[in-house]
């Protein structure tokens, strides 16, 4: 059996995202990429979620400072 979930795909470079219905096996455990302290703040707004993910992608892509 499968569960229906919303899948989001986004590009931090062009800031375009799309959502679609995806089917996930019921026994599969989905990992929540959001830190617990951010989950409630960004979880209620797609715009805030995309902005959070874009900031995270930029910070991970930035070269380390010395």
C-alpha positions in Angstrom: 0.0 0.0 0.0 1.0 3.6 -0.6 0.4 6.9 1.0 0.0 10.1 -0.9 2.4 12.9 -0.1 3.1 16.3 -1.6 6.5 16.4 -3.2 8.3 19.7 -3.8 11.1 20.2 -6.2 12.9 23.6 -6.3 15.8 25.4 -7.8 17.6 27.9 -5.5 19.3 29.5 -8.5 16.1 30.6 -10.3 13.8 30.4 -7.3 11.2 28.3 -9.1 9.5 25.4 -7.4 6.8 23.0 -8.3 4.7 20.6 -6.2 3.0 17.4 -7.1 1.4 14.4 -5.5 3.8 11.5 -5.0 3.1 7.9 -3.7 5.3 6.6 -1.0 5.2 3.0 0.4 3.6 3.0 3.9 6.6 1.3 5.5 9.1 3.9 4.2 10.2 6.4 6.8 10.5 9.9 5.4 13.3 12.0 7.0 12.2 15.6 7.9 14.9 17.9 6.5 13.8 20.8 8.7 15.4 21.3 12.1 12.9 21.0 14.9 13.2 24.7 15.9 12.4 25.8 12.3 9.6 23.3 11.6 6.7 25.2 13.0 7.9 28.6 11.7 8.3 27.6 8.1 5.9 24.6 7.9 2.8 26.7 7.5 4.0 28.7 4.5 5.4 27.5 1.2 7.1 30.8 0.7 8.8 30.7 4.1 9.8 27.1 3.4 11.4 27.9 0.0 13.2 30.9 1.5 14.5 28.7 4.3 15.8 26.1 1.9 17.3 28.7 -0.4 19.2 30.2 2.6 20.4 26.8 3.6 21.6 25.9 0.1 23.5 29.2 -0.1 25.2 28.7 3.3 26.2 25.1 2.4 27.6 26.2 -1.0 29.6 29.1 0.5 33.3 28.5 0.7 34.6 28.2 4.3 36.0 31.4 5.8 39.3 31.4 7.6 
